[in-house]
Amino acid sequence: MHITPAAAFAPWSPAFVADPYPAYAALRAAGRVHWFEPTGQWLIPHHSDVSALLRDRRLGRTYLHRFTHEEFGRTPPPAAHEPFTTLNGQGLLDLEAPDHPRIRRLVSKAFTPRTVENLAPTVRRLAAGLVDAFVAKGGGDLLAEVAEPLPVAVIAEMLGVPEEDRGPLRPWSAAICGMYELNPSEETAKAAVRASEEFSAYLRGLIAERRTAPGDDLISALIAAHDDGERLTEQEMVSTCVLLLNAGHEATVNTTVNGWRTLFHHPEQLAALRAAPASLPTAIEELLRYDTPLQLFERWVLDDIEVDGQVIGRGSEVALLFGSANRDPERFAEPERLDLTRADNPHVTFGAGIHYCLGAPLARIELEASFGELLRKAPAMRMVAEPEWQPGYVIRGLKELVVEV
């Protein structure tokens, strides 16, 4: 058993959060699997293992489709967390067969490639408006004024949330996502429960309205979606909408600001991108690899697995280190070097297997729109000061990114 020294993997250390990559290199060099006592998880740092385990059906996002908490050797979540537990547990991200394929099939009928493609002009219009306002005032906090508002507005437009109701969406999402950090505090849990109750109640009201007066929006499409008579329950619809907002903007927001910070630290690469804007899609894939917004993804071990001779038994939890996998020299040539023209780039930022990110095509449209607008309209944009990192490690992003244009 590899015992991981806290010095190598220290997710609650600001210094580690600011730059986890040297620690990842140490973990990869020390072996393929490491026991981390503070969270009771097995850390998996190599690309080949992360990629394989994301597709391995002996692992799952939940175990409740096969075992009770007691049978699995786990303590049930506190009763006080029930609103969060129900909301989170009925979303695609935390379900396995038979519920996951059924819900994904129904959601996919509403959230089609054509739906996403039809959103592209709206995304570009919203991005252009945000960037125009940002440039007109000479800059400011790129996070608060461009990166955050864009994906929230896009998801709100998709769901048909009226503009006057959109204020709480981001705070609700942030409170719920706090529960995805390692060992969240009771204070974090209380905030997540409150947000789960308020967000669920709001969406139930919106669903009720759409049942009587359907519109050209995703909620109406989710209500209408059916497959051989099967439909989504109201709770499944609520959980799906919340997941679309949470997953649909946390990653996009952090990829935007982490990506711009990376570009500012690599001025020659930024200059080359400005000179060849057609290469933006390839550049965005490299930014997603180089500093991934989701550093770690958890899976339960449903049946014994073996990694590098180490048996990991049923009831265990593995932590797949996306940030480490995306910098693995066994899979990427010169992985520590930012190369915006990198063609061979099988990063795991959007996951893999049955839980591959449903919103990845939309995220790419949003990123291309906002980066493209800023490259065109703010060619001299520069960072005013080195930004601070949020304390969270799993969803890793900046507190703000102040720039001048």
C-alpha positions as CSV (number, residue, x, y, z in Angstrom):
1,M,0.0,0.0,0.0
2,H,1.3,3.4,-0.9
3,I,0.7,5.9,2.0
4,T,0.5,9.4,0.6
5,P,2.5,12.0,2.5
6,A,0.5,15.1,3.2
7,A,3.3,17.1,1.6
8,A,2.6,15.5,-1.8
9,F,-1.2,15.8,-1.8
10,A,-2.6,18.6,0.4
11,P,-6.0,19.7,-0.9
12,W,-6.7,22.1,2.0
13,S,-3.4,23.9,1.5
14,P,-3.6,27.3,-0.4
15,A,-0.1,26.6,-1.8
16,F,-1.2,23.3,-3.2
17,V,-4.4,24.7,-4.6
18,A,-2.5,27.5,-6.3
19,D,-0.2,24.9,-8.0
20,P,-1.0,21.2,-7.6
21,Y,1.0,20.1,-10.5
22,P,4.4,19.4,-8.9
23,A,2.6,17.3,-6.3
24,Y,0.9,15.4,-9.1
25,A,4.3,14.7,-10.7
26,A,5.5,13.3,-7.4
27,L,2.4,11.1,-7.0
28,R,2.8,9.7,-10.6
29,A,6.5,9.0,-10.0
30,A,5.7,7.2,-6.7
31,G,3.1,4.8,-8.2
32,R,-0.2,4.2,-9.8
33,V,-2.4,4.2,-6.7
34,H,-2.1,5.9,-3.3
35,W,-4.1,5.6,-0.1
36,F,-5.1,9.1,1.3
37,E,-6.1,8.7,4.9
38,P,-7.7,12.2,5.5
39,T,-10.6,11.4,3.1
40,G,-10.4,7.6,3.1
41,Q,-9.9,7.4,-0.7
42,W,-7.5,5.8,-3.2
43,L,-5.9,8.5,-5.4
44,I,-5.4,7.5,-9.0
45,P,-3.0,9.9,-10.8
46,H,-2.1,8.4,-14.2
47,H,-4.0,9.1,-17.4
48,S,-4.3,5.4,-18.5
49,D,-5.8,4.4,-15.2
50,V,-8.1,7.4,-14.9
51,S,-9.4,6.9,-18.5
52,A,-9.9,3.2,-17.9
53,L,-11.7,3.5,-14.6
54,L,-14.1,6.2,-15.9
55,R,-15.3,3.5,-18.3
56,D,-15.2,0.6,-15.8
57,R,-18.7,-0.6,-14.8
58,R,-17.3,-2.1,-11.6
59,L,-17.3,1.5,-10.3
60,G,-20.2,3.8,-9.9
61,R,-21.2,7.3,-8.9
62,T,-23.7,5.7,-6.5
63,Y,-24.0,2.3,-4.9
64,L,-27.7,2.6,-3.8
65,H,-28.9,0.8,-7.0
66,R,-27.2,-2.4,-5.6
67,F,-26.6,-2.0,-1.9
68,T,-28.0,-0.3,1.2
69,H,-25.7,2.1,3.0
70,E,-25.2,-0.6,5.7
71,E,-24.4,-3.4,3.2
72,F,-21.8,-1.1,1.6
73,G,-20.2,-0.3,4.9
74,R,-21.1,3.4,4.7
75,T,-23.0,5.7,7.1
76,P,-26.2,7.2,5.6
77,P,-26.1,10.9,5.1
78,P,-27.7,12.9,8.0
79,A,-31.4,13.3,7.8
80,A,-30.9,17.1,7.9
81,H,-29.2,16.9,4.5
82,E,-32.2,15.3,2.8
83,P,-33.2,18.2,0.5
84,F,-29.6,18.2,-0.9
85,T,-29.3,14.4,-0.9
86,T,-32.6,14.0,-2.9
87,L,-31.8,16.8,-5.4
88,N,-28.3,15.5,-6.0
89,G,-29.2,11.8,-6.0
90,Q,-31.8,12.1,-8.7
91,G,-29.5,13.9,-11.1
92,L,-27.8,12.2,-14.1
93,L,-24.3,12.6,-12.6
94,D,-25.1,10.5,-9.5
95,L,-27.2,7.7,-11.0
96,E,-26.3,4.3,-12.4
97,A,-28.3,1.8,-14.4
98,P,-31.2,1.3,-14.9
99,D,-32.1,4.9,-13.9
100,H,-29.1,6.6,-15.6
101,P,-29.6,5.3,-19.2
102,R,-33.4,5.9,-18.9
103,I,-33.0,9.5,-17.7
104,R,-30.1,10.3,-20.1
105,R,-32.2,8.9,-23.0
106,L,-35.1,11.1,-22.1
107,V,-33.0,14.2,-21.4
108,S,-31.2,13.6,-24.7
109,K,-34.5,13.8,-26.5
110,A,-34.9,17.4,-25.2
111,F,-31.2,18.4,-25.1
112,T,-30.4,17.4,-28.7
113,P,-27.3,18.4,-30.8
114,R,-29.7,20.6,-32.8
115,T,-30.9,22.3,-29.7
116,V,-27.3,23.1,-28.8
117,E,-26.5,24.2,-32.3
118,N,-29.6,26.5,-32.4
119,L,-28.3,28.1,-29.2
120,A,-25.0,29.2,-30.8
121,P,-26.3,32.6,-32.2
122,T,-27.8,33.3,-28.7
123,V,-24.5,32.5,-27.0
124,R,-22.6,34.7,-29.4
125,R,-25.0,37.6,-29.0
126,L,-24.8,37.3,-25.2
127,A,-21.0,37.1,-25.3
128,A,-20.7,40.1,-27.6
129,G,-23.0,42.2,-25.3
130,L,-21.0,41.3,-22.2
131,V,-17.6,41.9,-23.8
132,D,-18.8,45.2,-25.4
133,A,-19.8,46.5,-22.0
134,F,-16.6,45.3,-20.4
135,V,-14.4,46.9,-23.1
136,A,-16.4,50.2,-22.9
137,K,-15.5,50.7,-19.3
138,G,-11.9,49.8,-19.8
139,G,-11.9,46.4,-18.1
140,G,-12.6,45.2,-14.6
141,D,-13.1,41.8,-13.0
142,L,-13.3,39.4,-16.0
143,L,-14.8,36.7,-13.7
144,A,-17.8,38.7,-12.4
145,E,-18.5,40.7,-15.6
146,V,-18.0,38.2,-18.4
147,A,-17.1,34.7,-17.3
148,E,-19.9,34.2,-14.8
149,P,-22.8,36.0,-16.5
150,L,-22.5,34.2,-19.8
151,P,-23.1,30.6,-19.0
152,V,-25.7,31.5,-16.3
153,A,-27.6,33.5,-18.9
154,V,-27.3,30.8,-21.5
155,I,-28.7,28.1,-19.2
156,A,-31.4,30.5,-18.0
157,E,-32.4,31.1,-21.6
158,M,-32.4,27.4,-22.3
159,L,-34.6,26.7,-19.3
160,G,-36.9,29.6,-19.9
161,V,-36.1,31.4,-16.6
162,P,-37.3,35.0,-16.8
163,E,-34.6,37.6,-16.6
164,E,-36.0,39.1,-13.4
165,D,-35.6,35.6,-11.7
166,R,-32.0,35.0,-12.6
167,G,-30.3,36.7,-9.6
168,P,-30.3,33.8,-7.2
169,L,-29.1,31.1,-9.8
170,R,-25.4,31.6,-9.3
171,P,-25.5,31.8,-5.5
172,W,-27.8,28.7,-5.4
173,S,-25.4,26.8,-7.6
174,A,-22.3,27.9,-5.7
175,A,-23.8,26.8,-2.4
176,I,-24.8,23.4,-3.8
177,C,-21.4,22.8,-5.4
178,G,-19.7,23.4,-2.0
179,M,-20.8,19.9,-1.2
180,Y,-18.5,18.4,-3.9
181,E,-15.4,19.5,-2.0
182,L,-13.5,17.0,0.1
183,N,-14.9,16.7,3.6
184,P,-17.3,19.7,3.4
185,S,-18.1,21.4,6.7
186,E,-21.5,21.4,8.4
187,E,-21.8,25.1,7.6
188,T,-21.3,24.2,3.9
189,A,-23.9,21.5,4.2
190,K,-26.5,23.9,5.7
191,A,-26.0,26.4,2.9
192,A,-26.3,23.6,0.3
193,V,-29.5,22.3,2.0
194,R,-31.1,25.8,2.0
195,A,-30.1,26.4,-1.6
196,S,-31.5,22.9,-2.6
197,E,-34.8,23.7,-1.0
198,E,-35.1,27.2,-2.6
199,F,-33.9,26.2,-6.0
200,S,-36.2,23.1,-6.1
201,A,-39.2,25.1,-5.0
202,Y,-38.5,27.7,-7.7
203,L,-38.2,25.0,-10.4
204,R,-41.3,23.2,-9.3
205,G,-43.2,26.4,-9.8
206,L,-41.7,26.9,-13.3
207,I,-42.5,23.3,-14.3
208,A,-46.1,23.8,-13.1
209,E,-46.4,26.9,-15.3
210,R,-44.9,25.1,-18.3
211,R,-47.3,22.2,-17.9
212,T,-50.3,24.5,-18.5
213,A,-48.5,26.9,-21.0
214,P,-45.6,25.1,-22.8
215,G,-42.9,27.3,-24.4
216,D,-40.0,26.9,-26.7
217,D,-37.6,26.0,-23.8
218,L,-35.9,23.0,-22.3
219,I,-38.3,22.6,-19.3
220,S,-41.2,22.3,-21.8
221,A,-39.2,19.8,-23.8
222,L,-38.3,17.8,-20.7
223,I,-42.0,17.7,-19.8
224,A,-42.9,16.5,-23.3
225,A,-40.0,14.0,-23.6
226,H,-41.2,10.3,-23.6
227,D,-39.8,6.9,-24.6
228,D,-42.3,4.0,-24.9
229,G,-44.6,5.8,-22.5
230,E,-41.8,6.5,-20.0
231,R,-41.5,10.1,-18.8
232,L,-39.3,12.0,-16.3
233,T,-40.7,12.4,-12.8
234,E,-41.0,15.9,-11.5
235,Q,-38.0,15.3,-9.2
236,E,-35.9,14.0,-12.1
237,M,-36.8,17.2,-14.0
238,V,-35.8,19.4,-11.1
239,S,-32.5,17.5,-10.5
240,T,-31.7,17.6,-14.3
241,C,-32.3,21.4,-14.4
242,V,-30.1,22.0,-11.4
243,L,-27.3,19.7,-12.8
244,L,-27.4,21.6,-16.1
245,L,-26.9,24.9,-14.3
246,N,-24.2,23.6,-11.8
247,A,-22.2,21.5,-14.3
248,G,-23.1,23.9,-17.1
249,H,-21.5,26.9,-15.7
250,E,-19.0,26.0,-13.0
251,A,-16.7,24.4,-15.5
252,T,-17.2,27.2,-18.1
253,V,-16.6,30.0,-15.6
254,N,-13.4,28.5,-14.3
255,T,-12.0,27.4,-17.7
256,T,-12.5,31.0,-18.8
257,V,-10.6,32.7,-16.0
258,N,-8.1,30.0,-15.5
259,G,-7.5,30.0,-19.2
260,W,-7.0,33.7,-19.4
261,R,-4.6,33.6,-16.5
262,T,-2.6,30.9,-18.3
263,L,-2.5,33.0,-21.5
264,F,-1.3,36.0,-19.6
265,H,1.5,33.9,-18.2
266,H,2.4,32.7,-21.8
267,P,2.5,36.0,-23.8
268,E,4.1,34.4,-26.8
269,Q,1.3,31.8,-27.1
270,L,-1.3,34.5,-26.6
271,A,0.3,36.6,-29.4
272,A,0.2,33.6,-31.7
273,L,-3.4,32.9,-30.9
274,R,-4.3,36.6,-31.6
275,A,-2.5,36.3,-34.9
276,A,-4.3,33.1,-35.9
277,P,-7.9,33.3,-34.4
278,A,-9.0,30.3,-36.5
279,S,-7.0,28.1,-34.2
280,L,-9.2,29.0,-31.2
281,P,-11.0,25.6,-31.0
282,T,-7.7,23.7,-30.7
283,A,-6.4,26.3,-28.2
284,I,-9.5,25.9,-26.0
285,E,-8.9,22.1,-25.8
286,E,-5.3,22.8,-24.7
287,L,-6.5,25.3,-22.0
288,L,-9.0,22.6,-20.8
289,R,-6.1,20.2,-20.5
290,Y,-3.5,22.5,-19.1
291,D,-5.5,23.7,-16.1
292,T,-8.7,21.7,-15.8
293,P,-11.5,23.3,-13.7
294,L,-12.5,19.9,-12.2
295,Q,-9.4,18.5,-10.5
296,L,-10.9,15.3,-9.0
297,F,-13.8,13.0,-9.7
298,E,-15.0,10.4,-7.2
299,R,-16.2,6.8,-7.9
300,W,-17.5,4.0,-5.6
301,V,-16.0,0.6,-6.0
302,L,-19.0,-1.8,-6.5
303,D,-16.9,-4.9,-7.2
304,D,-13.2,-5.5,-6.3
305,I,-10.8,-4.0,-8.8
306,E,-7.0,-4.2,-9.0
307,V,-4.6,-1.3,-9.9
308,D,-0.9,-2.1,-10.2
309,G,-1.2,-5.2,-8.0
310,Q,-3.2,-3.3,-5.3
311,V,-6.6,-4.8,-4.7
312,I,-9.2,-2.1,-4.0
313,G,-12.2,-3.7,-2.4
314,R,-15.9,-3.3,-2.7
315,G,-17.0,-0.4,-0.5
316,S,-13.9,1.7,-1.2
317,E,-13.8,5.1,-2.9
318,V,-11.4,6.1,-5.6
319,A,-10.4,9.7,-6.4
320,L,-9.6,10.1,-10.1
321,L,-7.1,13.0,-10.4
322,F,-8.2,14.7,-13.6
323,G,-5.6,17.5,-13.2
324,S,-2.8,14.9,-12.9
325,A,-4.0,12.7,-15.7
326,N,-4.1,15.8,-18.0
327,R,-0.3,16.4,-17.3
328,D,0.8,12.8,-17.6
329,P,4.0,12.5,-19.7
330,E,3.1,8.9,-20.6
331,R,0.2,10.3,-22.6
332,F,1.1,13.9,-23.5
333,A,4.4,15.1,-25.1
334,E,5.9,17.8,-22.9
335,P,2.7,18.0,-20.7
336,E,4.0,20.9,-18.6
337,R,4.3,23.0,-21.7
338,L,1.3,25.0,-22.9
339,D,1.0,24.3,-26.7
340,L,-2.1,25.9,-28.1
341,T,-1.6,24.0,-31.4
342,R,-1.5,20.5,-29.7
343,A,-3.4,18.2,-32.0
344,D,-3.2,14.9,-30.1
345,N,-5.1,16.0,-26.9
346,P,-7.3,13.3,-25.3
347,H,-7.8,15.2,-22.1
348,V,-10.2,13.8,-19.5
349,T,-11.7,17.2,-18.5
350,F,-15.2,16.2,-19.6
351,G,-15.0,12.7,-18.2
352,A,-15.6,9.5,-20.2
353,G,-17.9,6.5,-20.4
354,I,-21.6,6.8,-19.5
355,H,-21.0,9.9,-17.4
356,Y,-19.3,11.8,-20.2
357,C,-20.4,15.4,-19.9
358,L,-23.7,15.9,-21.7
359,G,-23.1,19.7,-21.9
360,A,-19.6,19.5,-23.4
361,P,-20.7,20.7,-26.9
362,L,-22.5,23.7,-25.3
363,A,-19.4,24.5,-23.1
364,R,-17.2,24.6,-26.1
365,I,-19.6,27.0,-27.9
366,E,-19.6,29.3,-24.9
367,L,-15.8,29.2,-24.5
368,E,-15.2,29.9,-28.2
369,A,-17.7,32.8,-28.1
370,S,-16.2,34.5,-25.0
371,F,-12.6,33.9,-25.9
372,G,-13.2,35.0,-29.5
373,E,-14.9,38.2,-28.6
374,L,-12.2,39.2,-26.1
375,L,-9.4,38.3,-28.5
376,R,-11.0,40.5,-31.2
377,K,-12.2,43.4,-29.1
378,A,-9.6,43.6,-26.4
379,P,-6.3,42.9,-28.2
380,A,-4.2,44.7,-25.5
381,M,-6.0,43.1,-22.5
382,R,-3.6,42.5,-19.6
383,M,-3.7,41.3,-16.0
384,V,-3.6,44.1,-13.4
385,A,-2.4,41.8,-10.5
386,E,-1.8,38.1,-9.9
387,P,-5.2,36.7,-8.8
388,E,-5.9,34.7,-5.7
389,W,-7.4,31.2,-5.8
390,Q,-10.7,30.2,-4.3
391,P,-10.1,27.8,-1.3
392,G,-11.9,24.9,-3.0
393,Y,-9.7,22.3,-4.7
394,V,-12.1,19.9,-6.4
395,I,-13.7,22.7,-8.4
396,R,-10.7,24.9,-8.8
397,G,-10.9,28.6,-9.9
398,L,-10.0,32.2,-9.1
399,K,-11.6,34.6,-6.7
400,E,-11.4,37.3,-9.4
401,L,-9.3,38.2,-12.5
402,V,-8.9,42.0,-12.8
403,V,-7.7,43.2,-16.2
404,E,-7.3,46.4,-18.2
405,V,-8.2,46.5,-21.8
